[in-house]
Amino acid sequence: QVQLVESGGGLVQTGGSLRLSCAASGRASRAYPMGWFRQAPGKEREFVAAISRSGGNTYYADFVKGRFTISRDNAKNTVYLQMNSLKPEDTALYSCAASTAYYVPRTPGEYDSWGQGTQVTVSS
């Protein structure tokens, strides 16, 4: 089991930026594909971005392409989500997740470990 702790959320104005971090600990935490998901009140959890074990491959939801960047530092067991040009519709609880799959999943059910999440609120 991998333990995940997110940080970096907060309140920001439209057009602003935030950088989320997800610190992993536990068994072979650096070996997992990692993903970021978000869930707004009354909505289902949705995929935001994911990254392969090495960091060489990244995947994004269409609604964040060109604005968000996922990266990882395996020496620090940390995954990041740089969010630029934020919009009010980006307001949600952002959670990171780790998968034991040999590919990079993009659905919540394919991830095995989850953090508690960090709240991002974008004011208009």
Salt bridges, closest charged atoms under 4 A:
GLU46 OE2 - ARG38 NE 2.68
ASP62 OD1 - LYS65 NZ 3.19
ASP90 OD1 - ARG38 NH1 2.87
ASP90 OD2 - ARG67 NH1 2.72
